[in-house]
């Protein structure tokens, strides 16, 4: 906390978000699985490459945390704003032993759904889920089975992972020779389905999923575009769009088939980011193409902070607030806050069928707006099962 005024201001902010000083505090814990977009520093605790950590300057340079924390940002990331009204921010897994009741952040920078993605350098999704199993056992020992099961079933689960699988695919000619884009998408979908199913089978019925961004508009991929004209790399953006459509169909089918299943899905995120990078002034930015920190064209070379001990050369912009992108892959704190605000209390087409506020707070969880009528939901369920032969999403109901 940077001053004695911070806590009163924080409480005031929470009060305003809820619309009333007397509103209830959120009772749901938050368990976060994912990659750099939602990671708060788990890579600090594993043996990995320097470039896979963000615990060195200029990361965290806006001073909010006082020092670099492992967040791939100039300061806070999306989940820091989502958890701002909770009494305790959600800590990384190695730091969370005494705070499991508030939730845990398992996310790892560079992680993928596929174990092969950056294998040996990150904590892949299956390992994150195994860590979650250990947390459940610890909660049962501490709280007793009944109370622990209640906490687990009432928690909100954030899953934001998969972009690194596609980025690795695009950057590896051998993988592209082995798999067509459709093939790599199907592998990614199936791994997502297995992960969702594992969480839902724990009678966990509230999931938050952040839609993939327009991947081709990342500074790194602009710089890598063979056209060399500064446009977004359409091949990458097409992969993201197809993935988003499949995940949306799966979530709709789960809602249709599983009693009590609720989810918050940022269905407008891809389009919003596309508009943001092409017309940044409309959103309060000046530059939507170039990273603040990095080197090369659009500062798209991933060199921010130096990737090796020898020290790589890189540049840092003077006015971070002008930039959408912090480094070649990750957004600035300013961008993260804009996203988090919309996730918290947004409505369709940005968020649906629930927003995060309705998932977190102990109040009647009314849908923001029906995402589809019964006939459309049946069609979505059928489409999801057709897309993944052999997979049956009809799980045991809570």
C-alpha positions as CSV (number, residue, x, y, z in Angstrom):
1,X,0.0,0.0,0.0
2,X,1.5,3.2,-1.1
3,X,-0.2,5.5,1.5
4,X,-2.6,5.4,4.4
5,X,-5.2,6.8,2.1
6,X,-5.1,3.8,-0.2
7,X,-7.4,1.5,1.8
8,X,-10.2,4.0,2.4
9,X,-10.1,4.9,-1.3
10,X,-10.2,1.2,-2.2
11,X,-13.2,0.6,0.0
12,X,-14.9,3.6,-1.5
13,X,-14.2,2.2,-5.0
14,X,-15.7,-1.2,-4.0
15,X,-18.8,0.5,-2.6
16,X,-19.3,2.4,-5.9
17,X,-18.8,-0.8,-8.0
18,X,-21.6,-2.5,-6.0
19,X,-23.9,0.5,-6.1
20,X,-24.4,0.7,-2.4
21,X,-22.2,0.9,0.7
22,X,-24.2,-1.8,2.3
23,X,-23.7,-4.3,-0.5
24,X,-22.3,-7.7,0.4
25,X,-18.7,-8.6,0.0
26,X,-17.9,-11.2,-2.6
27,X,-18.0,-14.7,-1.1
28,X,-16.6,-16.6,-4.0
29,X,-12.9,-17.6,-4.2
30,X,-11.1,-17.2,-7.5
31,X,-8.9,-19.9,-9.0
32,X,-6.9,-18.8,-12.0
33,X,-5.4,-21.1,-14.7
34,X,-3.6,-19.7,-17.6
35,X,-0.6,-17.9,-19.2
36,X,1.1,-14.5,-19.0
37,X,-2.2,-12.7,-19.5
38,X,-3.3,-13.6,-16.0
39,X,0.0,-14.7,-14.3
40,X,1.2,-12.9,-11.2
41,X,4.7,-14.5,-11.1
42,X,4.6,-18.3,-10.8
43,X,7.6,-18.5,-13.1
44,X,9.7,-16.8,-10.4
45,X,9.7,-20.1,-8.5
46,X,10.7,-22.5,-11.3
47,X,13.9,-23.1,-13.2
48,X,13.4,-21.4,-16.5
49,X,15.0,-18.9,-18.9
50,X,15.4,-15.2,-18.1
51,X,13.0,-14.3,-20.9
52,X,10.3,-16.4,-19.3
53,X,10.2,-14.3,-16.2
54,X,9.2,-10.7,-15.6
55,X,10.9,-10.1,-12.3
56,X,13.4,-7.6,-13.6
57,X,13.2,-3.9,-14.7
58,X,11.6,-2.3,-16.6
59,X,8.7,-4.7,-15.8
60,X,6.6,-3.1,-13.0
61,X,8.2,0.3,-13.6
62,X,5.1,2.3,-12.8
63,X,5.8,1.5,-9.2
64,X,2.4,0.3,-8.0
65,X,4.0,-2.8,-6.5
66,X,7.3,-1.1,-5.6
67,X,9.3,-3.6,-7.6
68,X,8.9,-6.1,-10.5
69,X,6.7,-9.0,-9.4
70,X,6.6,-11.4,-12.4
71,X,3.7,-9.7,-14.1
72,X,4.3,-9.1,-17.8
73,X,3.2,-5.5,-17.6
74,X,4.4,-2.0,-16.5
75,X,2.2,-2.6,-13.4
76,X,-1.0,-4.4,-12.8
77,X,-2.7,-7.0,-15.1
78,X,-6.4,-7.8,-15.6
79,X,-6.8,-10.1,-12.6
80,X,-5.5,-7.4,-10.2
81,X,-8.4,-5.2,-11.1
82,X,-10.9,-8.1,-11.0
83,X,-9.8,-8.9,-7.4
84,X,-9.5,-5.3,-6.2
85,X,-12.7,-5.5,-4.1
86,X,-11.6,-8.7,-2.4
87,X,-10.0,-8.4,1.0
88,X,-6.9,-10.2,-0.3
89,X,-5.5,-10.3,-3.9
90,X,-5.2,-13.8,-5.3
91,X,-1.6,-14.8,-4.8
92,X,0.6,-17.1,-6.9
93,X,0.5,-20.7,-6.0
94,X,3.9,-20.9,-4.1
95,X,2.8,-17.9,-1.8
96,X,-0.8,-19.0,-1.2
97,X,-0.5,-21.7,1.5
98,X,-2.2,-19.6,4.2
99,X,-4.6,-17.9,1.8
100,X,-6.2,-20.8,-0.1
101,X,-9.7,-19.7,1.0
102,X,-9.5,-16.6,-1.2
103,X,-8.3,-18.5,-4.2
104,X,-5.0,-19.2,-6.0
105,X,-3.3,-18.1,-9.2
106,X,-1.7,-21.0,-10.9
107,X,-1.0,-19.2,-14.2
108,X,2.4,-19.5,-15.8
109,X,4.0,-17.1,-18.3
110,X,4.4,-18.8,-21.7
111,X,2.2,-21.8,-20.7
112,X,0.0,-23.6,-23.1
113,X,-2.8,-26.1,-23.1
114,X,-0.5,-28.6,-24.8
115,X,2.3,-29.9,-22.6
116,X,4.8,-29.6,-25.5
117,X,4.4,-25.8,-25.6
118,X,7.6,-24.4,-24.1
119,X,8.0,-27.8,-22.4
120,X,10.3,-27.7,-19.3
121,X,10.3,-23.9,-19.1
122,X,6.7,-23.2,-17.9
123,X,3.9,-24.8,-15.8
124,X,1.6,-26.3,-18.4
125,X,-2.2,-26.5,-17.8
126,X,-2.2,-30.1,-16.8
127,X,0.4,-29.4,-14.1
128,X,-1.6,-26.4,-13.0
129,X,-4.6,-28.6,-12.5
130,X,-2.5,-31.1,-10.5
131,X,-1.5,-28.1,-8.2
132,X,-5.2,-27.4,-7.8
133,X,-5.7,-31.0,-6.6
134,X,-3.1,-30.3,-3.9
135,X,-4.9,-27.1,-2.9
136,X,-8.2,-29.1,-2.6
137,X,-6.5,-31.6,-0.3
138,X,-5.1,-28.8,1.8
139,X,-8.5,-27.1,2.1
140,X,-10.1,-30.4,3.2
141,X,-7.4,-30.8,5.9
142,X,-7.8,-27.2,7.1
143,X,-11.6,-26.8,6.8
144,X,-13.0,-30.3,6.7
145,X,-14.5,-32.0,3.7
146,X,-17.9,-30.4,3.8
147,X,-16.7,-26.7,4.1
148,X,-13.9,-27.3,1.6
149,X,-16.3,-28.8,-1.0
150,X,-18.6,-25.9,-0.5
151,X,-15.8,-23.4,-1.1
152,X,-14.7,-25.3,-4.3
153,X,-18.2,-25.6,-5.7
154,X,-19.0,-21.9,-5.1
155,X,-15.7,-20.6,-6.5
156,X,-15.2,-18.8,-9.8
157,X,-12.7,-20.4,-12.2
158,X,-10.8,-18.3,-14.7
159,X,-9.3,-20.2,-17.6
160,X,-7.2,-18.1,-20.0
161,X,-4.7,-20.1,-22.0
162,X,-4.0,-21.3,-25.5
163,X,-2.5,-18.4,-27.4
164,X,1.0,-19.7,-26.8
165,X,0.1,-23.0,-28.5
166,X,-0.9,-21.2,-31.6
167,X,2.0,-18.8,-31.5
168,X,4.4,-21.7,-31.1
169,X,2.7,-23.4,-34.1
170,X,3.1,-20.3,-36.2
171,X,6.8,-20.0,-35.3
172,X,7.7,-23.6,-36.0
173,X,7.8,-24.6,-39.7
174,X,8.2,-28.3,-38.7
175,X,5.0,-28.3,-36.7
176,X,3.2,-26.5,-39.6
177,X,4.4,-29.3,-41.9
178,X,3.0,-31.9,-39.6
179,X,-0.3,-30.2,-38.9
180,X,-2.7,-28.1,-41.0
181,X,-4.2,-25.1,-39.1
182,X,-7.4,-27.1,-38.7
183,X,-5.5,-30.0,-37.1
184,X,-3.7,-27.9,-34.6
185,X,-7.0,-26.2,-33.7
186,X,-8.7,-29.5,-33.0
187,X,-5.9,-30.6,-30.7
188,X,-6.2,-27.3,-28.8
189,X,-10.0,-27.6,-28.6
190,X,-9.9,-31.1,-27.2
191,X,-7.4,-30.1,-24.5
192,X,-9.6,-27.2,-23.5
193,X,-12.6,-29.5,-23.3
194,X,-10.7,-31.9,-21.0
195,X,-9.7,-29.1,-18.7
196,X,-13.2,-27.7,-18.5
197,X,-14.6,-31.1,-17.9
198,X,-12.2,-31.8,-15.1
199,X,-13.2,-28.6,-13.3
200,X,-16.9,-29.1,-13.9
201,X,-16.8,-32.6,-12.6
202,X,-15.6,-31.1,-9.3
203,X,-19.1,-29.7,-9.2
204,X,-17.6,-26.3,-10.0
205,X,-20.2,-24.5,-12.0
206,X,-19.0,-20.9,-12.5
207,X,-16.3,-20.3,-15.2
208,X,-14.8,-17.1,-16.6
209,X,-13.2,-17.4,-20.0
210,X,-11.5,-14.5,-21.7
211,X,-11.8,-14.6,-25.5
212,X,-8.6,-14.7,-27.6
213,X,-7.4,-11.4,-28.9
214,X,-6.8,-10.6,-32.5
215,X,-3.4,-12.4,-32.3
216,X,-2.2,-11.1,-35.6
217,X,-2.2,-7.6,-34.3
218,X,0.3,-8.2,-31.5
219,X,3.5,-6.1,-32.2
220,X,5.5,-9.3,-32.5
221,X,3.4,-10.6,-35.2
222,X,3.1,-7.3,-37.0
223,X,6.8,-7.3,-37.2
224,X,6.9,-10.9,-38.4
225,X,4.3,-10.4,-41.1
226,X,5.9,-11.4,-44.5
227,X,4.0,-8.5,-46.1
228,X,6.3,-6.1,-44.1
229,X,3.6,-3.4,-44.4
230,X,2.7,-3.2,-40.7
231,X,-0.7,-4.9,-41.1
232,X,-2.0,-7.6,-38.7
233,X,-0.9,-11.2,-39.5
234,X,-4.2,-12.6,-40.7
235,X,-3.2,-16.2,-40.4
236,X,-2.8,-15.8,-36.7
237,X,-6.0,-13.8,-36.3
238,X,-7.9,-16.5,-38.2
239,X,-6.7,-19.2,-35.8
240,X,-7.9,-17.1,-32.8
241,X,-11.3,-16.5,-34.4
242,X,-11.9,-20.2,-35.1
243,X,-10.8,-21.1,-31.6
244,X,-13.1,-18.5,-30.0
245,X,-16.1,-19.9,-32.0
246,X,-15.4,-23.4,-30.8
247,X,-15.0,-22.5,-27.1
248,X,-18.2,-20.4,-27.2
249,X,-20.1,-23.4,-28.6
250,X,-18.7,-25.6,-25.8
251,X,-19.7,-23.2,-23.1
252,X,-23.2,-22.9,-24.4
253,X,-23.5,-26.7,-24.6
254,X,-22.3,-27.0,-21.0
255,X,-24.9,-24.5,-19.9
256,X,-27.6,-26.4,-21.7
257,X,-26.6,-29.8,-20.4
258,X,-25.4,-29.1,-16.9
259,X,-27.8,-27.9,-14.3
260,X,-26.5,-24.8,-12.5
261,X,-23.6,-24.1,-14.8
262,X,-22.9,-20.4,-15.3
263,X,-20.2,-18.7,-17.2
264,X,-18.9,-15.2,-18.1
265,X,-17.5,-15.0,-21.6
266,X,-16.0,-11.9,-23.1
267,X,-17.5,-12.5,-26.5
268,X,-16.8,-9.0,-27.7
269,X,-13.1,-9.0,-26.7
270,X,-11.7,-9.9,-30.2
271,X,-13.6,-7.2,-32.0
272,X,-13.0,-4.6,-29.2
273,X,-9.2,-5.1,-29.4
274,X,-9.3,-5.0,-33.2
275,X,-11.0,-1.6,-33.0
276,X,-8.6,-0.5,-30.3
277,X,-5.4,-1.1,-32.2
278,X,-6.8,0.4,-35.4
279,X,-8.4,3.5,-33.8
280,X,-6.5,4.0,-30.4
281,X,-7.5,7.6,-30.0
282,X,-11.1,6.7,-29.6
283,X,-10.2,4.7,-26.5
284,X,-7.8,7.2,-25.0
285,X,-4.5,5.9,-26.4
286,X,-2.2,7.3,-29.1
287,X,-0.4,4.1,-30.4
288,X,-2.0,0.8,-31.0
289,X,0.7,-0.8,-33.1
290,X,4.0,-0.3,-31.4
291,X,5.1,-1.8,-28.0
292,X,6.3,0.6,-25.3
293,X,9.2,-1.8,-24.5
294,X,11.2,-3.9,-27.0
295,X,13.3,-3.5,-30.1
296,X,13.1,-3.7,-33.8
297,X,10.1,-2.8,-36.0
298,X,7.1,-1.9,-33.8
299,X,9.4,-2.9,-30.9
300,X,8.0,-6.3,-31.8
301,X,11.2,-8.2,-30.9
302,X,10.8,-9.7,-27.5
303,X,13.8,-8.2,-25.8
304,X,12.1,-6.1,-23.0
305,X,14.3,-6.3,-19.9
306,X,16.8,-8.5,-21.7
307,X,16.3,-12.1,-22.5
308,X,19.8,-13.2,-21.5
309,X,22.3,-12.5,-18.8
310,X,24.5,-10.7,-21.3
311,X,21.8,-8.0,-21.6
312,X,19.9,-7.4,-24.8
313,X,19.4,-3.9,-26.1
314,X,15.9,-2.6,-25.9
315,X,14.0,0.6,-25.9
316,X,11.4,1.9,-23.4
317,X,8.9,4.6,-24.4
318,X,8.7,7.8,-22.4
319,X,4.9,8.0,-22.0
320,X,3.4,4.6,-21.2
321,X,-0.1,5.9,-21.0
322,X,-0.1,6.5,-24.8
323,X,0.5,2.9,-25.6
324,X,-1.8,-0.1,-25.8
325,X,1.0,-2.6,-25.7
326,X,3.7,-2.8,-23.0
327,X,6.0,-5.3,-24.7
328,X,5.7,-7.3,-27.9
329,X,3.0,-9.7,-26.6
330,X,1.4,-8.0,-23.5
331,X,-0.7,-5.0,-22.9
332,X,-0.1,-2.0,-20.5
333,X,-1.8,-1.5,-17.1
334,X,-4.0,1.1,-18.7
335,X,-5.2,-1.4,-21.3
336,X,-5.7,-4.1,-18.5
337,X,-7.9,-1.8,-16.5
338,X,-10.2,-1.0,-19.5
339,X,-10.6,-4.7,-20.1
340,X,-11.3,-5.5,-16.4
341,X,-13.9,-2.8,-16.1
342,X,-15.8,-4.3,-19.0
343,X,-15.5,-7.8,-17.7
344,X,-16.7,-6.7,-14.3
345,X,-20.1,-5.2,-15.1
346,X,-20.2,-5.3,-18.9
347,X,-23.3,-6.5,-20.9
348,X,-23.8,-8.1,-24.3
349,X,-22.3,-8.0,-26.8
350,X,-19.1,-7.5,-24.6
351,X,-20.0,-10.0,-21.9
352,X,-22.5,-12.8,-21.6
353,X,-24.6,-14.4,-20.4
354,X,-23.2,-13.3,-17.0
355,X,-20.6,-10.7,-16.1
356,X,-18.0,-11.2,-13.3
357,X,-19.9,-9.0,-10.8
358,X,-22.9,-11.3,-11.0
359,X,-20.6,-14.4,-10.5
360,X,-18.7,-13.1,-7.6
361,X,-21.2,-11.5,-5.3
362,X,-23.6,-13.2,-3.0
363,X,-26.8,-12.0,-4.7
364,X,-29.3,-13.4,-7.2
365,X,-27.3,-14.3,-10.2
366,X,-29.5,-13.1,-13.0
367,X,-28.3,-13.5,-16.5
368,X,-27.2,-10.2,-18.2
369,X,-29.2,-11.3,-21.2
370,X,-30.1,-14.7,-22.6
371,X,-27.4,-15.8,-25.0
372,X,-29.6,-18.1,-26.9
373,X,-33.1,-19.5,-26.8
374,X,-33.7,-23.2,-26.1
375,X,-33.7,-24.2,-29.8
376,X,-30.4,-22.3,-30.3
377,X,-28.8,-23.9,-27.3
378,X,-29.8,-27.4,-28.6
379,X,-28.2,-26.5,-31.9
380,X,-25.0,-25.3,-30.2
381,X,-24.8,-28.4,-28.1
382,X,-25.1,-30.6,-31.2
383,X,-22.5,-28.5,-33.0
384,X,-20.1,-28.8,-30.2
385,X,-20.4,-32.6,-30.0
386,X,-20.1,-32.8,-33.8
387,X,-16.9,-30.7,-33.7
388,X,-15.4,-33.1,-31.2
389,X,-16.2,-36.8,-32.2
390,X,-16.1,-39.1,-29.2
391,X,-16.6,-36.4,-26.6
392,X,-19.7,-36.3,-24.6
393,X,-20.1,-33.1,-22.5
394,X,-23.1,-34.5,-20.6
395,X,-21.5,-34.8,-17.2
396,X,-22.9,-35.7,-13.8
397,X,-25.1,-32.8,-12.7
398,X,-24.4,-30.9,-9.5
